[in-house]
Amino acid sequence: MSLKKIVYILALATLITGCANDKVDPKEVKDIEEVEDIRENETSDSRSVKKLDKTYYEYFDTVTTLLTYSDDEDEFKRISEVLEKELAKYHKLYNSYDEFEGVNNFKTINDKAGVEPVKVEPEIIELIDYSKEMYELTGGKINIALGRVLEVWHNYRDIATKDPDSVAIPSDKELEEAAKHKDIDAIEVDHENSTVFIKDPEVRIDIGAIGKGFATEKIAEVLKNEGFTSGLLSVGGDDVIIGLNPNNEEGKWKIAVQNPFLDQKDKPYAAVVDVSDTAFVTSGDYQRYFTVDGKNYHHIIDPETNYPSDKWKSVSVTTDSIALADTLSTYLFLIDQEEGQKILDENNALGYWIDTEGNEYKSEGWDEIEDKDFDLD
């Protein structure tokens, strides 16, 4: 599989999206060799600027791609090294499953729940503070204290993957017991001493709906401060579009939204948009799921029901902040379109919904960024 074709897609959000803590095998990424080059109908008259790109598989258990157009390969190499250093840093800090020598991360905090406060780096406290803000913004729908419930579903999905003959879904009783321990106020932050303590020993933090987007925003800011002024950073599908595209006369970058109905192989994309200097995230039910008695159970869990939400197949959000776009794409997946649109309007964002019947719903203003001339078939 050509890495050059991977970066042309520029929409890994449609390929690897959602819970950042699920293990992702790069082989699960759709074979881009079978996909028509998404940029084939760019409007640029010239391809004089060299395309430079680098892809990483080692961080956040997903695929990260950096792309730009430049003739300065040495500078791109320097920026790539800065990026890898930041990816490694946040991969260790924002990790709920793995331990690293000399690093206190979210696994450390969870392991010490009900035992003692954990001294942490400022980046962890910043994420928890932001997560509590998003909890308020979303009326509790995005809750990093939902880890026990998410852990139950993760375990059943893992069993289904490893032993299909044992496939099952959790019982209501099991989910209700786990849901007794989801109070976000149990997560106490001592800003003065830079510690985090979970006072309920049964509460577990899960940052899957929010951590990767927040980390991507922090990383993108570092790249900008290092002089990266034009390009795309895609971390497991959380796409930050930085500056203008020098290879397009309008300065736009093309982002594809994958068709969530994977059986429609003759139509790989649901939409293509032309954007610059923004962020773009898609959440969907079609990548991480398992099937029981003919029904799919995906990874986006509604805390009100403790079950996967069945409102949508796919929700895309574009706004200036990748952290906010990541949060909102998951939140909108759990609520009605009318309610979601109100939240988007309040946060200067645009949304694109596809329901389980294939019907599309778009924010006012979405048509202005959608590439109507692109052949989606």
C-alpha positions in Angstrom: 0.0 0.0 0.0 1.4 3.4 -1.0 1.8 5.9 1.8 1.6 8.6 -0.7 -1.9 7.6 -1.5 -2.8 7.4 2.2 -2.0 11.1 2.7 -4.0 12.0 -0.4 -7.1 10.8 1.3 -6.7 13.3 4.1 -9.6 11.9 5.9 -8.4 9.2 8.3 -11.2 10.3 10.6 -13.4 8.4 8.4 -11.1 5.4 8.6 -10.0 5.3 12.2 -12.1 7.3 14.5 -13.5 7.4 18.0 -12.0 5.9 21.1 -8.3 6.6 21.0 -7.6 3.8 23.5 -8.7 1.0 21.3 -5.8 -0.9 19.7 -5.7 -0.3 16.0 -3.9 -2.5 13.6 -2.6 -0.4 10.6 -3.7 -3.2 8.4 -7.3 -2.4 9.2 -6.9 0.9 7.4 -8.8 0.7 4.1 -6.6 -0.3 1.2 -6.0 3.1 -0.4 -4.7 1.4 -3.6 -8.3 0.6 -4.4 -9.4 4.2 -3.9 -9.4 6.8 -6.7 -6.9 9.6 -6.0 -8.9 12.2 -4.1 -6.9 15.1 -5.4 -7.2 14.2 -9.1 -9.4 17.1 -9.9 -7.5 19.8 -8.0 -7.8 23.2 -9.7 -4.1 24.0 -9.6 -2.5 24.7 -13.0 0.9 23.7 -11.7 2.5 21.0 -9.5 5.8 22.7 -9.2 5.9 22.5 -5.4 7.1 19.1 -4.1 4.8 17.1 -1.9 6.4 16.0 1.4 4.8 13.6 3.8 5.6 11.3 6.7 3.4 8.6 8.3 3.8 7.2 11.8 2.2 4.0 13.2 3.7 3.9 16.7 1.6 6.5 18.6 -2.0 6.5 20.0 -2.4 3.0 18.5 -3.4 4.6 15.2 -2.1 6.2 12.1 -0.6 9.8 12.0 0.2 11.6 8.8 1.9 14.9 8.3 1.8 16.5 4.8 2.9 19.7 3.2 4.1 21.1 -0.1 7.6 22.5 0.0 11.0 22.5 -1.6 12.8 22.6 1.7 13.2 18.9 2.6 15.6 19.7 5.5 13.0 21.9 7.2 10.3 19.2 6.7 12.6 16.7 8.3 13.2 19.0 11.2 9.4 19.5 11.7 8.8 15.8 11.4 11.3 15.2 14.2 9.5 17.8 16.4 6.2 16.1 15.6 7.5 12.6 16.5 8.9 13.9 19.8 5.5 15.4 20.7 3.6 12.3 19.6 5.8 10.2 21.8 5.2 12.5 24.7 1.4 12.6 24.6 1.2 8.9 23.7 2.8 8.2 27.1 1.0 10.8 29.1 -2.5 10.3 27.6 -2.5 6.5 28.0 -4.9 4.5 30.1 -3.6 1.0 29.2 0.2 1.0 29.2 2.8 1.9 31.8 6.1 3.7 31.0 9.1 4.0 33.2 9.3 7.4 34.9 5.9 8.5 33.6 2.7 9.0 35.6 -0.2 8.8 33.2 -3.9 8.1 33.2 -3.2 4.4 33.9 -1.3 5.5 37.0 -4.2 7.6 38.1 -6.7 4.8 37.6 -4.4 2.3 39.4 -4.2 4.6 42.4 -8.0 5.3 42.5 -9.1 5.4 46.2 -5.5 5.0 47.3 -3.6 8.2 47.0 -3.1 11.3 44.8 -0.8 11.0 41.8 1.7 13.7 40.9 1.3 14.4 37.2 2.5 16.7 34.4 0.7 19.9 33.7 -0.6 18.5 30.4 -2.7 15.9 32.3 -4.3 18.5 34.5 -5.0 20.7 31.5 -6.8 17.8 29.8 -8.8 17.0 32.9 -9.8 20.6 33.3 -10.8 20.8 29.7 -12.8 17.5 30.0 -14.8 19.0 32.9 -15.6 22.0 30.8 -16.8 19.7 28.0 -18.8 17.7 30.5 -20.7 20.9 31.3 -21.0 21.9 27.7 -22.5 18.5 26.7 -24.8 18.1 29.7 -22.8 15.2 31.0 -22.8 13.2 27.7 -19.0 13.5 27.3 -17.8 12.1 30.6 -14.2 11.0 31.2 -15.4 9.2 34.4 -17.5 6.7 32.3 -14.5 4.4 32.2 -16.1 1.5 34.0 -19.0 1.3 31.5 -16.7 1.7 28.5 -14.4 -1.0 30.0 -17.3 -3.5 30.0 -18.0 -2.9 26.4 -14.3 -2.9 25.5 -13.9 -6.3 27.1 -16.9 -7.9 25.3 -15.7 -6.5 22.0 -12.2 -7.9 22.7 -13.7 -11.3 23.5 -15.7 -11.2 20.3 -12.5 -10.4 18.3 -10.4 -13.2 19.9 -13.1 -15.8 20.3 -16.1 -15.4 17.9 -17.8 -18.4 19.4 -18.1 -16.7 22.7 -19.6 -13.5 21.3 -22.2 -11.8 23.6 -23.3 -8.4 24.9 -23.1 -7.4 28.6 -26.1 -7.8 30.8 -28.2 -4.8 31.9 -27.1 -5.7 35.5 -23.4 -5.6 34.6 -23.8 -2.2 32.9 -25.9 -0.8 35.7 -23.3 -1.8 38.3 -20.5 -0.2 36.3 -22.6 2.9 35.8 -22.9 3.5 39.5 -19.3 4.7 39.3 -19.3 7.5 36.8 -19.3 10.7 38.9 -16.9 13.1 37.4 -16.6 15.0 40.7 -14.8 11.9 42.1 -11.8 13.1 40.0 -10.1 15.7 42.2 -7.4 18.0 40.9 -5.0 19.8 43.2 -3.6 22.5 40.9 -1.2 23.9 43.5 0.4 20.5 44.1 -0.2 19.2 40.5 -1.9 16.0 41.7 -4.9 14.0 40.6 -6.9 11.8 43.0 -9.9 9.6 42.2 -11.7 9.4 45.5 -14.1 6.6 44.4 -11.9 3.5 44.1 -14.3 2.1 41.4 -14.2 5.1 39.1 -12.0 4.8 36.0 -11.0 7.7 33.7 -11.4 7.1 30.0 -10.3 9.9 27.7 -11.2 8.1 24.4 -13.7 10.7 23.3 -11.6 13.7 24.0 -7.9 12.9 24.6 -6.6 12.5 21.0 -8.2 15.7 19.8 -6.8 17.6 22.8 -3.4 16.2 22.2 -3.6 16.9 18.5 -4.4 20.6 19.2 -1.4 20.9 21.6 0.9 19.2 19.0 -0.4 21.4 16.2 0.4 24.5 18.2 4.0 23.3 18.8 4.4 22.8 15.0 3.1 26.3 14.3 5.4 27.8 16.8 8.2 25.9 15.1 7.4 27.6 11.8 5.1 25.1 10.2 2.7 27.4 8.3 1.1 25.2 5.6 0.0 21.5 5.7 -2.1 18.9 7.2 -1.7 16.9 10.4 -4.0 13.9 10.8 -3.8 12.0 14.1 -6.0 8.9 13.8 -8.4 11.0 11.7 -8.4 14.1 13.8 -7.4 16.5 11.0 -5.8 19.9 11.6 -5.6 21.9 8.4 -2.9 24.5 8.8 -2.8 27.5 6.5 -3.4 27.5 2.7 -2.6 24.9 0.1 0.1 26.2 -2.2 -0.8 23.6 -4.7 -4.3 24.8 -5.2 -5.1 28.2 -6.7 -7.8 28.9 -4.1 -5.5 27.7 -1.3 -8.0 24.9 -0.3 -7.3 21.4 0.9 -9.7 18.5 0.1 -11.0 16.4 2.9 -13.1 13.3 2.2 -15.9 11.9 4.5 -16.0 8.1 4.1 -19.3 6.5 3.2 -20.4 4.8 6.5 -22.2 2.1 4.5 -19.2 0.0 3.9 -21.0 -2.5 1.6 -21.5 0.3 -0.9 -18.1 -0.3 -2.4 -18.9 1.7 -5.6 -19.3 4.9 -3.5 -16.3 5.2 -1.1 -17.1 8.8 -0.1 -20.2 10.4 1.3 -18.9 14.0 0.7 -15.7 16.0 -0.1 -15.1 19.4 1.3 -12.6 22.2 0.4 -11.2 23.9 3.5 -8.2 25.8 4.9 -7.0 26.8 8.3 -9.5 24.7 10.3 -10.1 21.3 11.9 -12.2 18.4 10.8 -13.3 15.2 12.6 -15.7 12.4 11.8 -17.2 9.9 14.3 -18.9 6.8 13.0 -20.3 3.4 14.0 -18.7 1.4 11.2 -15.1 0.8 12.3 -15.0 -0.5 15.9 -17.9 -2.8 16.5 -18.9 -6.4 17.0 -22.0 -8.3 15.9 -24.4 -10.4 18.1 -27.5 -12.0 16.5 -27.1 -9.9 13.4 -26.9 -6.5 15.3 -23.8 -4.4 15.4 -22.6 -2.9 18.7 -20.2 -0.1 18.2 -17.9 1.9 20.6 -19.8 5.2 21.0 -21.8 4.6 24.2 -24.6 6.8 25.4 -24.2 7.4 29.2 -28.0 7.7 29.6 -28.6 4.1 28.3 -25.2 2.5 28.8 -25.6 1.2 25.2 -24.2 2.2 21.8 -26.2 5.1 20.4 -28.4 4.2 17.4 -29.2 7.7 16.2 -26.5 8.1 13.5 -24.1 6.3 11.2 -21.7 9.2 10.9 -21.3 12.7 12.2 -18.7 15.2 10.9 -17.7 18.5 12.5 -15.5 21.3 11.3 -14.4 24.2 13.5 -11.3 26.1 14.4 -10.4 23.9 17.4 -9.5 20.2 16.8 -10.1 19.5 20.5 -13.6 20.9 20.3 -14.3 19.3 16.9 -13.3 15.9 18.4 -15.6 16.4 21.4 -18.5 17.7 19.4 -18.4 14.9 16.8 -18.9 12.3 19.5 -21.5 14.4 21.4 -23.6 15.0 18.2 -23.5 11.3 17.6 -25.5 10.9 20.8 -28.2 13.5 20.4 -30.8 14.7 17.9 -29.8 16.8 14.9 -31.9 19.8 16.1 -30.2 19.9 19.5 -26.8 19.3 17.9 -27.3 22.2 15.5 -27.9 24.5 18.4 -24.6 23.5 20.0 -22.8 23.9 16.7 -24.2 27.4 16.2 -23.2 28.4 19.8 -19.6 27.2 19.0 -19.2 28.5 15.5 -19.0 25.1 14.0 -20.5 23.2 11.1 -21.9 19.6 11.1 -22.8 16.9 8.6 -25.0 13.9 9.7 -25.8 10.6 8.0 -28.5 8.6 9.7 -29.0 4.8 9.7 -31.2 5.0 6.6 -28.6 7.0 4.6 -30.4 10.4 4.9 -28.1 13.4 5.1 -28.5 16.5 7.2 -26.2 19.6 6.9 -25.6 22.7 8.9 -26.4 26.0 7.1 -23.1 26.9 5.6 -22.0 23.3 4.9 -22.9 23.7 1.2 -20.3 26.5 1.0 -17.4 24.2 1.8 -18.7 21.1 0.0 -17.1 20.2 -3.4 -20.2 19.6 -5.4 -18.2 18.9 -8.6 -16.2 16.0 -7.1 -17.2 12.6 -8.5 -18.1 10.6 -5.3 -18.6 7.4 -7.3 
